[in-house]
Amino acid sequence: MSGVPEGKGEGEGPGQASDVPAPRSARGGVDPKLLEMLACPLTKGRLIWKPETCELVSPAARIAYPVRDGVPIMLPSEARSLRDDELQQ
């Protein structure tokens, strides 16, 4: 007995790999619902999606987190510092 309910193979059911992936914005960016839930891990402040650079910007921390294949990389070590002119755009 595998412990998996009859009729349910591995990878099936809620939260499993067979689920339909979350939709992304028209430009292949971050799902708007996900963006509403995300916060900067350093400041706990809001993030702004910048499609032209494929980044999530934290104005308070003055850094930008990369988004790769629609997945935000929310590690401060992966973020880049922003110049003053980038913050005003």
OpenMM code with the backbone's topology and positions (N, CA, C; nanometers):
from openmm import Vec3, app, unit

residues = "MET SER GLY VAL PRO GLU GLY LYS GLY GLU GLY GLU GLY PRO GLY GLN ALA SER ASP VAL PRO ALA PRO ARG SER ALA ARG GLY GLY VAL ASP PRO LYS LEU LEU GLU MET LEU ALA CYS PRO LEU THR LYS GLY ARG LEU ILE TRP LYS PRO GLU THR CYS GLU LEU VAL SER PRO ALA ALA ARG ILE ALA TYR PRO VAL ARG ASP GLY VAL PRO ILE MET LEU PRO SER GLU ALA ARG SER LEU ARG ASP ASP GLU LEU GLN GLN".split()
positions = [
    Vec3(0.0854, -0.1186, 0.0000),
    Vec3(0.0000, 0.0000, 0.0000),
    Vec3(0.0893, 0.1241, 0.0000),
    Vec3(0.0630, 0.2151, -0.0902),
    Vec3(0.1512, 0.3307, -0.1072),
    Vec3(0.1130, 0.4502, -0.0222),
    Vec3(-0.0062, 0.4510, 0.0346),
    Vec3(-0.0509, 0.5664, 0.1114),
    Vec3(-0.1144, 0.6728, 0.0253),
    Vec3(-0.1194, 0.6492, -0.1062),
    Vec3(-0.1829, 0.7421, -0.1991),
    Vec3(-0.3254, 0.6955, -0.2204),
    Vec3(-0.4260, 0.7831, -0.2019),
    Vec3(-0.5652, 0.7421, -0.2211),
    Vec3(-0.5867, 0.6831, -0.3593),
    Vec3(-0.6749, 0.5827, -0.3653),
    Vec3(-0.7049, 0.5173, -0.4917),
    Vec3(-0.7532, 0.6196, -0.5936),
    Vec3(-0.7028, 0.6077, -0.7153),
    Vec3(-0.7421, 0.7008, -0.8209),
    Vec3(-0.6597, 0.8278, -0.8218),
    Vec3(-0.5702, 0.8429, -0.7248),
    Vec3(-0.4850, 0.9621, -0.7186),
    Vec3(-0.3400, 0.9188, -0.7300),
    Vec3(-0.2797, 0.9440, -0.8418),
    Vec3(-0.1383, 0.9134, -0.8571),
    Vec3(-0.0554, 1.0273, -0.8029),
    Vec3(0.0724, 1.0023, -0.7899),
    Vec3(0.1593, 1.1108, -0.7447),
    Vec3(0.1581, 1.2215, -0.8484),
    Vec3(0.1640, 1.3454, -0.8039),
    Vec3(0.1612, 1.4590, -0.8955),
    Vec3(0.0208, 1.5036, -0.9299),
    Vec3(-0.0787, 1.4427, -0.8679),
    Vec3(-0.2167, 1.4830, -0.8923),
    Vec3(-0.2745, 1.5430, -0.7654),
    Vec3(-0.3795, 1.6205, -0.7815),
    Vec3(-0.4474, 1.6784, -0.6660),
    Vec3(-0.4017, 1.8201, -0.6414),
    Vec3(-0.4652, 1.8862, -0.5448),
    Vec3(-0.4342, 2.0266, -0.5166),
    Vec3(-0.2884, 2.0478, -0.4793),
    Vec3(-0.2302, 2.1523, -0.5366),
    Vec3(-0.0942, 2.1902, -0.5018),
    Vec3(0.0133, 2.1033, -0.5641),
    Vec3(-0.0231, 2.0144, -0.6538),
    Vec3(0.0742, 1.9244, -0.7138),
    Vec3(0.1189, 1.9764, -0.8500),
    Vec3(0.2212, 1.9134, -0.9036),
    Vec3(0.2816, 1.9582, -1.0291),
    Vec3(0.1856, 1.9535, -1.1469),
    Vec3(0.0815, 1.8708, -1.1390),
    Vec3(-0.0108, 1.8603, -1.2517),
    Vec3(-0.1116, 1.9750, -1.2565),
    Vec3(-0.1124, 2.0598, -1.1539),
    Vec3(-0.2032, 2.1749, -1.1533),
    Vec3(-0.1681, 2.2702, -1.2664),
    Vec3(-0.2666, 2.3438, -1.3130),
    Vec3(-0.2447, 2.4444, -1.4169),
    Vec3(-0.1624, 2.5574, -1.3562),
    Vec3(-0.0558, 2.6024, -1.4241),
    Vec3(0.0252, 2.7107, -1.3688),
    Vec3(-0.0536, 2.8409, -1.3593),
    Vec3(-0.0126, 2.9246, -1.2652),
    Vec3(-0.0784, 3.0535, -1.2462),
    Vec3(-0.0581, 3.1399, -1.3701),
    Vec3(-0.1587, 3.2197, -1.4071),
    Vec3(-0.1432, 3.3059, -1.5242),
    Vec3(-0.0418, 3.4162, -1.4982),
    Vec3(0.0211, 3.4603, -1.6038),
    Vec3(0.1156, 3.5712, -1.5942),
    Vec3(0.0593, 3.6887, -1.6709),
    Vec3(0.1179, 3.8046, -1.6488),
    Vec3(0.0709, 3.9228, -1.7203),
    Vec3(0.0977, 3.9060, -1.8696),
    Vec3(0.0389, 3.9905, -1.9500),
    Vec3(0.0494, 3.9799, -2.0952),
    Vec3(0.1941, 3.9866, -2.1435),
    Vec3(0.2814, 4.0496, -2.0691),
    Vec3(0.4207, 4.0622, -2.1113),
    Vec3(0.5081, 3.9505, -2.0560),
    Vec3(0.4486, 3.8465, -1.9996),
    Vec3(0.5267, 3.7361, -1.9467),
    Vec3(0.5885, 3.7679, -1.8126),
    Vec3(0.5321, 3.8614, -1.7406),
    Vec3(0.5872, 3.9018, -1.6130),
    Vec3(0.5284, 3.8263, -1.4970),
    Vec3(0.5041, 3.8967, -1.3899),
    Vec3(0.4566, 3.8384, -1.2657),
    Vec3(0.3048, 3.8417, -1.2622),
    Vec3(0.2455, 3.7346, -1.2146),
    Vec3(0.1009, 3.7275, -1.1973),
    Vec3(0.0577, 3.8435, -1.1067),
    Vec3(-0.0393, 3.9247, -1.1485),
    Vec3(-0.0824, 4.0391, -1.0674),
    Vec3(-0.1272, 4.0001, -0.9266),
    Vec3(-0.1894, 3.8842, -0.9113),
    Vec3(-0.2315, 3.8398, -0.7773),
    Vec3(-0.1103, 3.8105, -0.6899),
    Vec3(-0.0067, 3.7529, -0.7494),
    Vec3(0.1159, 3.7262, -0.6750),
    Vec3(0.1822, 3.8573, -0.6349),
    Vec3(0.1847, 3.9531, -0.7256),
    Vec3(0.2463, 4.0825, -0.6975),
    Vec3(0.1796, 4.1513, -0.5785),
    Vec3(0.0480, 4.1369, -0.5661),
    Vec3(-0.0236, 4.1961, -0.4529),
    Vec3(0.0225, 4.1378, -0.3202),
    Vec3(0.0648, 4.0117, -0.3200),
    Vec3(0.1042, 3.9440, -0.1960),
    Vec3(0.2512, 3.9620, -0.1614),
    Vec3(0.3332, 3.9934, -0.2610),
    Vec3(0.4770, 4.0035, -0.2377),
    Vec3(0.5138, 4.1348, -0.1700),
    Vec3(0.6195, 4.1296, -0.0903),
    Vec3(0.6752, 4.2487, -0.0268),
    Vec3(0.8268, 4.2345, -0.0283),
    Vec3(0.8949, 4.3458, -0.0227),
    Vec3(1.0405, 4.3444, -0.0167),
    Vec3(1.0838, 4.2719, 0.1112),
    Vec3(1.1715, 4.1729, 0.1016),
    Vec3(1.2143, 4.1021, 0.2221),
    Vec3(1.2963, 4.1883, 0.3181),
    Vec3(1.3532, 4.2969, 0.2690),
    Vec3(1.4322, 4.3843, 0.3557),
    Vec3(1.3476, 4.4885, 0.4276),
    Vec3(1.2565, 4.5523, 0.3550),
    Vec3(1.1786, 4.6628, 0.4129),
    Vec3(1.0340, 4.6264, 0.4429),
    Vec3(0.9890, 4.5142, 0.3890),
    Vec3(0.8480, 4.4713, 0.3979),
    Vec3(0.7556, 4.5677, 0.3238),
    Vec3(0.8146, 4.6522, 0.2395),
    Vec3(0.7385, 4.7500, 0.1625),
    Vec3(0.6912, 4.6951, 0.0293),
    Vec3(0.6194, 4.7799, -0.0434),
    Vec3(0.5609, 4.7419, -0.1719),
    Vec3(0.6690, 4.7234, -0.2776),
    Vec3(0.6328, 4.6476, -0.3802),
    Vec3(0.7202, 4.6256, -0.4946),
    Vec3(0.6497, 4.6738, -0.6200),
    Vec3(0.7253, 4.7257, -0.7145),
    Vec3(0.6707, 4.7762, -0.8400),
    Vec3(0.7284, 4.6938, -0.9544),
    Vec3(0.6400, 4.6401, -1.0401),
    Vec3(0.6820, 4.5613, -1.1562),
    Vec3(0.7311, 4.6542, -1.2658),
    Vec3(0.8527, 4.6304, -1.3142),
    Vec3(0.9119, 4.7068, -1.4245),
    Vec3(0.9334, 4.6113, -1.5418),
    Vec3(0.8371, 4.6051, -1.6356),
    Vec3(0.8480, 4.5091, -1.7457),
    Vec3(0.9679, 4.5334, -1.8372),
    Vec3(1.0112, 4.6595, -1.8498),
    Vec3(1.1224, 4.6889, -1.9405),
    Vec3(1.2541, 4.6265, -1.8936),
    Vec3(1.2685, 4.6035, -1.7636),
    Vec3(1.3901, 4.5398, -1.7112),
    Vec3(1.3619, 4.4021, -1.6520),
    Vec3(1.2354, 4.3625, -1.6492),
    Vec3(1.1926, 4.2338, -1.5930),
    Vec3(1.2386, 4.2217, -1.4470),
    Vec3(1.2039, 4.3257, -1.3695),
    Vec3(1.2453, 4.3319, -1.2292),
    Vec3(1.1305, 4.3814, -1.1418),
    Vec3(1.1383, 4.3464, -1.0144),
    Vec3(1.0504, 4.4024, -0.9123),
    Vec3(1.1332, 4.5023, -0.8331),
    Vec3(1.0889, 4.6265, -0.8315),
    Vec3(1.1637, 4.7348, -0.7681),
    Vec3(1.1081, 4.7631, -0.6294),
    Vec3(1.2000, 4.7750, -0.5341),
    Vec3(1.1662, 4.8182, -0.3991),
    Vec3(1.2180, 4.9608, -0.3833),
    Vec3(1.1288, 5.0609, -0.3956),
    Vec3(1.1749, 5.1994, -0.3829),
    Vec3(1.2378, 5.2276, -0.2461),
    Vec3(1.1833, 5.1702, -0.1409),
    Vec3(1.2345, 5.1955, -0.0059),
    Vec3(1.3763, 5.1414, 0.0125),
    Vec3(1.4043, 5.0244, -0.0435),
    Vec3(1.5374, 4.9643, -0.0305),
    Vec3(1.6323, 5.0100, -0.1411),
    Vec3(1.5761, 5.0728, -0.2455),
    Vec3(1.6543, 5.1209, -0.3591),
    Vec3(1.7244, 5.0062, -0.4321),
    Vec3(1.6512, 4.8939, -0.4453),
    Vec3(1.7046, 4.7780, -0.5156),
    Vec3(1.5983, 4.7189, -0.6080),
    Vec3(1.6444, 4.6358, -0.7020),
    Vec3(1.5549, 4.5682, -0.7957),
    Vec3(1.5840, 4.4188, -0.7919),
    Vec3(1.4779, 4.3403, -0.7732),
    Vec3(1.4883, 4.1947, -0.7717),
    Vec3(1.4592, 4.1418, -0.9120),
    Vec3(1.5406, 4.0500, -0.9631),
    Vec3(1.5151, 3.9957, -1.0967),
    Vec3(1.3949, 3.9020, -1.0973),
    Vec3(1.3303, 3.8926, -1.2127),
    Vec3(1.2228, 3.7959, -1.2347),
    Vec3(1.2680, 3.7096, -1.3511),
    Vec3(1.2816, 3.5798, -1.3253),
    Vec3(1.3295, 3.4859, -1.4273),
    Vec3(1.2211, 3.3846, -1.4587),
    Vec3(1.1801, 3.3784, -1.5834),
    Vec3(1.0736, 3.2868, -1.6271),
    Vec3(0.9473, 3.3041, -1.5432),
    Vec3(0.9170, 3.4297, -1.5078),
    Vec3(0.7970, 3.4589, -1.4310),
    Vec3(0.8098, 3.4344, -1.2820),
    Vec3(0.9291, 3.3970, -1.2353),
    Vec3(0.9509, 3.3677, -1.0936),
    Vec3(1.0354, 3.4787, -1.0318),
    Vec3(0.9802, 3.5527, -0.9348),
    Vec3(1.0585, 3.6563, -0.8673),
    Vec3(1.1689, 3.5931, -0.7817),
    Vec3(1.2900, 3.6420, -0.7968),
    Vec3(1.4033, 3.5951, -0.7166),
    Vec3(1.4205, 3.6965, -0.6036),
    Vec3(1.3603, 3.6665, -0.4905),
    Vec3(1.3509, 3.7627, -0.3803),
    Vec3(1.4659, 3.7483, -0.2802),
    Vec3(1.5851, 3.7339, -0.3317),
    Vec3(1.7042, 3.7233, -0.2478),
    Vec3(1.7820, 3.8539, -0.2569),
    Vec3(1.8085, 3.9185, -0.1440),
    Vec3(1.8860, 4.0430, -0.1488),
    Vec3(2.0201, 4.0261, -0.2201),
    Vec3(2.0793, 3.9081, -0.2104),
    Vec3(2.2074, 3.8844, -0.2776),
    Vec3(2.1938, 3.8821, -0.4303),
    Vec3(2.0734, 3.8612, -0.4818),
    Vec3(2.0481, 3.8606, -0.6264),
    Vec3(2.0012, 3.9970, -0.6773),
    Vec3(1.9632, 4.0856, -0.5870),
    Vec3(1.9112, 4.2172, -0.6251),
    Vec3(2.0257, 4.3093, -0.6671),
    Vec3(1.9892, 4.4091, -0.7470),
    Vec3(2.0891, 4.5092, -0.7857),
    Vec3(2.0483, 4.6444, -0.7288),
    Vec3(2.1478, 4.7252, -0.6972),
    Vec3(2.1228, 4.8604, -0.6469),
    Vec3(2.0733, 4.9482, -0.7598),
    Vec3(1.9864, 5.0419, -0.7255),
    Vec3(1.9299, 5.1334, -0.8246),
    Vec3(1.9928, 5.2714, -0.8129),
    Vec3(2.0137, 5.3332, -0.9285),
    Vec3(2.0621, 5.4710, -0.9322),
    Vec3(1.9439, 5.5652, -0.9075),
    Vec3(1.9734, 5.6884, -0.8736),
    Vec3(1.8685, 5.7880, -0.8489),
    Vec3(1.7756, 5.8035, -0.9688),
    Vec3(1.8332, 5.8077, -1.0904),
    Vec3(1.7499, 5.8274, -1.2087),
    Vec3(1.6573, 5.7077, -1.2329),
    Vec3(1.6958, 5.5883, -1.1930),
    Vec3(1.6097, 5.4711, -1.2090),
    Vec3(1.4909, 5.4742, -1.1130),
    Vec3(1.5099, 5.5338, -0.9977),
    Vec3(1.4018, 5.5422, -0.8987),
    Vec3(1.2945, 5.6419, -0.9396),
    Vec3(1.3303, 5.7408, -1.0207),
    Vec3(1.2356, 5.8447, -1.0591),
    Vec3(1.1547, 5.8079, -1.1823),
    Vec3(1.1832, 5.6959, -1.2438),
    Vec3(1.1116, 5.6551, -1.3654),
    Vec3(0.9790, 5.5927, -1.3337),
] * unit.nanometer
topology = app.Topology()
chain = topology.addChain("A")
for resn in residues:
    res = topology.addResidue(resn, chain)
    for name in ("N", "CA", "C"):
        topology.addAtom(name, app.Element.getBySymbol(name[0]), res)
